[in-house]
Amino acid sequence: GQQLNQSPQSMFIQEGEDVSMNCTSSSIFNTWLWYKQDPGEGPVLLIALYKAGELTSNGRLTAQFGITRKDSFLNISASIPSDVGIYFCAGHPNFGNEKLTFGTGTRLTIIP
Amino acid sequence: DAGVTQSPTHLIKTRGQQVTLRCSPKSGHDTVSWYQQALGQGPQFIFQYYEEEERQRGNFPDRFSGHQFPNYSSELNVNALLLGDSALYLCASSLSRLYEQYFGPGTRLTVT
């Protein structure tokens, strides 16, 4: 079945730095979603992407749907303490397939 | 606007017992999906309910079953609990075939 690999697995940055992470698949995905999860809570939807090449922003967050449809990228500008958490990419492998496949996650830590 | 709600928050069960978890979807949503999230991993799709029927199922045994009610709320039942069923169980709702799934806070199940 489809697998989504995220990199890096973890990041240690200082407040104010920009962050970049990506998600790759062995097969084509038709939608990409990015979620953030805090400890003990459910994932919160950050950005949804529906078209190859699409670039979408949500405040300091920007995500892109790769043109090969096998990858997606998430950037966070000027990180702040509340950005700490685990970021998951997720996607639907084909239209009509409601199953959401999740990536392995990127853990973001801000060093004081 | 009420988001996705789940109950109970935490649950401790003994091996072999049965458990029922409950979910109320976001207002206006008619589709409910259930996920299992083991510690340190991304959520894994269990199944999805739409129009009171199971629409799609992930790689989970028949011990996992569900139900959707006319008001779109849903239950997840797990029979003959195993130690490996200990996890965070997440419910997500969406508007029919739209792919944006919104998650609840989860139910933490511990099997001893």
Interface residues (C-beta under 8 A of the other chain):
Chain A: L4 T31 L33 Y35 G40 E41 G42 P43 V44 L45 A48 Y50 F88 A90 H92 G96 N97 E98 K99 L100 T101 F102 G103 T104 G105
Chain B: V4 T31 S33 Y35 Q41 G42 P43 Q44 F45 Q48 R55 Q56 G58 L88 L90 A92 S94 R97 Y99 E100 Q101 Y102 F103 G104 P105 G106 R108
